[in-house]
Structure formats: C-alpha cells, structure tokens
C-alpha cells in the first residue's frame, strides 16, 4: 500500500478547511518563544500526548483503538479473516530435539513440562499448513480478500500462522498487545497489517469483527480466554454461528471436561455441537469449506 493511499484523507482537494496535518505544520512553523506558546496548554489537543493519556480521555482512546484497525483493514481490502489462536510456548518441530536435549538435566517436573510442549510441536506444523493452504486459495468476494490469516502476532502457534501465509506469498494480520514483559510481532506479520493494542477488550473485538472461521490450538490462559468468549458469543446468539475448529482433542479433554459441563447441566448437550474437532489442516479446511459451501 502506497503512502498516497494511506494518507488519502489528508490530501483531498475539495475541503473548505485546512486538514489537521496542515494545521499541525502551521503550528510547527509558528513562533514558540513566549511563555504562552511554550506552555503545554497551547498544544493542539490531538498532538498533546499528555492530554490524550489522561484518565478522562479513556473513552476517546477506546474509540481510537476501535477505529484505527478498522480503517486500516478496510483500506487493505480485508473482507473476512481466519483467526488462529494458540500457545506462545509450543516449539516448532525443528526445535523439538534441541528442547529435549536441553531438558535432560532438569528436575523431573520441569523436564516433563518440556516434553509435553514438544509433543504438541505437531500443532505448530498443522497451524502453518492450514494458514499456507488457505492463503494459497486467495479467495476473493465482492472485491475483498476472504479468510485472511489473523493471529495474535506473537511466537509459536501465532508465528506458524503468519509464516504459513507468508510462505504462500500472502499478507497476514497480527494483533499484538502491550504487556509488562517484552513482546514484539513475529517477523512474518505483514508490516502494514501489524497492529498494536493497549486494551484487551478492543483487541478481542477486532479478532472477531471480520472472523469467518476460528481455529483454536492448544494454549494457555490467553487461548482459553478467546476461545470461551467466542463460544459464549455464539451460544447466546450475540454472534452468528461460524466454524469453531478445535485442534488437539487429547489436550482439551485433559484440561477441560466439556462433557462434564453438559452432564452437570450448566451447558446444554447441543452446545458441544458448536465445536468441530480436528487434528489436521486438511480436516479443518474441509469443515470450513462445507460450512460455507466452498468447492475445490
């Protein structure tokens, strides 16, 4: 995407007023040698970071964090997405043996954790394959790209998703979030579709606003959070049904007893039908294609 397209709102010729970017340039060129012009109160409100970060401006920051990604994805021609959730800790298959070798001298409980993560490295491969397969199909509807791969932008399963799209020659989205510990986008996210969030709520909304299908791989609290919120939205009718693909039946049945929830009566048996179990990328795409009547 060219700078001309990205800044098209700033170069329209039919406005009767100067655009904000031009007004900012005027402000930069104006004299700043008086107590009045040097004081923060004189700054243009939209350029005053201290002002924008005040507690009272939280509703405005919510709006900005909703609006910016929406505008960028719309300008990028993204019609729908295939969202892929999963762990940030599962190693890729090529790093599995190295991880096992490094765990040989660890205490038994720590070694077992490494071994369990390595067992799940196959899901890195399946996430990669699913993203690559779907991206190669390059489905276009109404002039917009469909099933654009979207991840949380981080490592492991998220990296596999973006890497699969990249190796297929396709663009993909990464929705990162600022955390107290360092986090950076993985190198396979398309730079102009690499988005960053402060608010979890707004990030979660953008995961689902364009989602046409969601693939969920083994993961931790973050994956659980996204997965169960999605189930809740569909179960309660707040969101239209879509393929919710769950990879790793052995993992999920061990860590969450969904059948027990139904037996206890806290969910209905039919709620379990919201989930489609898969182990391979081919199975996942077949489920998605059947849901939408996609041939080939």
N, C-alpha and C positions, 0 to 999 in steps of 0.2 A: 504494500500500500504506500502510495506516494505521500509526501508532506502536503501536497496540494489537496489531496482527498481528505487527509486527516484534519486539515485546518480550513475546510471549505466554509465553515460558518464564520470564519474571521475575514474572508475576502469577498463576501458578497458585495455587489456594486449598487444594489438598489435601496440600501438603507438610508434613511434621512439623518441618521445619527452616526457618530463615530462608534466603532466597535470597541469592546473592552480592551482588546490587545493594543489598539491605537491609543486609547486614553492612558494606558499604562506607559506607553512610550513617551507621551507628552509629560507624564508625571516624572519620569526619569530625567528628562531634559530640563525640567523646571529648576530654578534656584533652590538650594537647600541650606542656605546659610543663616537662617534666622531660628530663634528658639521655637517659633510656631511650626515651621516646616520640618524641623528635626524631631519634633515630638511624635511618639507613636500614634497619637490621636489623629494626626494629619494623614496617615497612610490610607490609601484606598482600602476599603473594607475587604475586598476579595483578594488583596495581596498581603493582608495583615495576618500572618500565621498565628501570632499570639491571640488575636481576637477569635480566629476560627477554631482554636483549640479550647476555648472557654467552655465550662460546663453548660452554659445556657445555649450553646451552639450545637449540642448533640443532635437535635432533630435535623439541623441543616447537614451535618456530617452523615447522618443516616441517608438523607436524600442524595447526597453526592455519591455515596458508595453504592447506592442502588442505580443511579443514573449513568455514571461513567462506564461501567462494564456493559450496561445495556446498549449504550450508544456505540461503543467500540465493536461489540459483537454484531450489531445491526449493520454498521458500516462495512464490516468484514464479510457480510453476506452469509452469516451463520443462521440457518433456518432451524436446525434441531441438533441435538447432541446425543452421544452415547457416553454416559458418565460411568467412570470406573473408580470404585472405592477399594481401598485395601491397605495393608500394613506398610509402614515405613521401615520395617526391620527385616523383612524376608530377603535373603541374599539371592542374587541371580545364580543360575545353575553353574556358571563358570567359576564362581567364587565359593561354591559349596565345599569342595575338598580343602581349600585353604582355611575356611572357617573351622572345619572339623580338626584339621591339623593343629590349629591354634588353640583348640579347646582341650587337647589331650591332657594337659597338666592342671586343668581347672578342677575345683571341687566338684563332686558328683552332681550336685543340684544345678550348678552353673553349666556344667558340660551338657547335662540333659536339655537345658534350655536351648543351647546352641544346636544340638542335634534335632530338636523339634523344629527350630526355624529352618534348618537345612532341608528337612523333609518337605517343607512347604515351598521350596525353591521351584518346584514344578509349576506353581501358580504364577510365578514371575514369567515363565515361558508361555503359559496359556494367556496371560494378560497381554503380553507382547504380540502373540499370534492373533488374538482377537482384534486388537487395535490395528494391526497391519492388514488383516483380511478386510475389515470393514472400510478402512481408509482407501484400499485399492479399488473398492467398488465405486467410489466417487459419485455417490447418488446425489442428483440434483432434482429439486422440485420447486416449481414456481420461481425459478431463477436463483434459489438459495441452496446452499450446501446442507445436506442432511447427515445425521449421525456423525457429526464432527467429534472426534475423541476429546474428552474432557477429564482431567484428573485434578487432584489437589496440588499438583505442581512439585511435589517432593520426591524423595527417593523410593527405591524398592518397587512395589506394585505400581505406584504412580509413575515412576520413571519408565517402567516397562510399557505402560500405556502410551506415553508420549513418544518413546523410542520406536514403538511399532508403527505409529503414524508417520514419524519422520522417515523411517526406512522405506515406507511406501510412497514417499515423496509428497506427503500431505501435511497440511498445517494442523496443529492441535492446540488446545487451550489448557492453561494451568492456572488454577485458582489458589494462589498461596495466601497465607495469613501470617501476620506479625505475631511472633511468640517471644517470650522472655529469653529462651535459648535461641541460638542462631539457626535460621532456616533460609535456604536460598532455592530458587527454582532449579529443577534439574535441567541439564543442557539441551534437552530435546524439545522443550516447550517452544513454540513459535514466539519469537520475542514480542511482536506487537499484540499477541494474544496471551501474554504473561501478565496476569492481573494480581494485585495485592490488596488484602483486606485487613481492616482493623477489627471489624465486628463479625463474629461468628455467624450471627443471625443473617446478615446480608450475604455473606459468602454461601451459606446453606441455601438461601433463596435462589441465588444465581446458579447453583448446581442444578436446580430443578426447573427453573423457568423455561428452558429450552429442551429439557431432557425428553427423549423419545424412548429410551431404554436405559436401565441402570444395571451394571454388572458389579457384584459385591464379592470381593475375595476375602480370605481370612485376614483379620486385623484386630486392632485393639479398641480402646475407648472411642477414638475418633470415628472408626469404621462403624462401630455399634451405634453411635450417635446418629450418623447419617442414615444408616440402614433402618433403624427403628422409627426414626421420624418419617422416612418415606413410607414405610408400612402403615404408620398411623394416618398419614395424609390420605392414602388410598383407601384404607379401611373405613375411615369416617366420611368418605365422599368429598373431602376438600380438594382432592386431586383426581383427575381421570385415571383409570387403570392403564398400566403400561407393563411391559416385560420387566420383572424384577428377578434378575438372574443371580442365583447364589451358588458360588463355587466352593467346593470343599465340604461335602456332607459330613464326613467323619469329624472334621474340626468343629463345625457348627453344632452337631448333635452332642459333642462332648462338652462344649462350653455353654450352650443354651438348650434347654429341653423345651422346644416349641410344642411338641405333642403334650407334654405335661401341662402347659398353659391351657390347652384346649380341654384336657381332662379335668382340670380344676375349674373350668367354666369361665375363666377370666378373658378368654377369647373364644370365638366360635370355631368349630372344625373347618368351616368354609374359609376362614381367614388364612388357613395354611395354604389354600389354593392361590393366594397372591404371589407365592414364591415358586419359581421354576428352578429346580436343582440341575446343575451342570457340573461336568468335570473337565470339559474340553472347549476350546474356542469354537470348533465346528458345531457342537451341541448348542452353544449359546447363540450363534448366528442363526441356526435353524429355528430356534424358539422365537427369535426376534422377527425373522422373515415370515414365519407362519402367522404371528400375531398381526402383522401389517399386510399380509398377502403379497409379499415381495417375491418375485420369481427370479430364478437364476442365481 
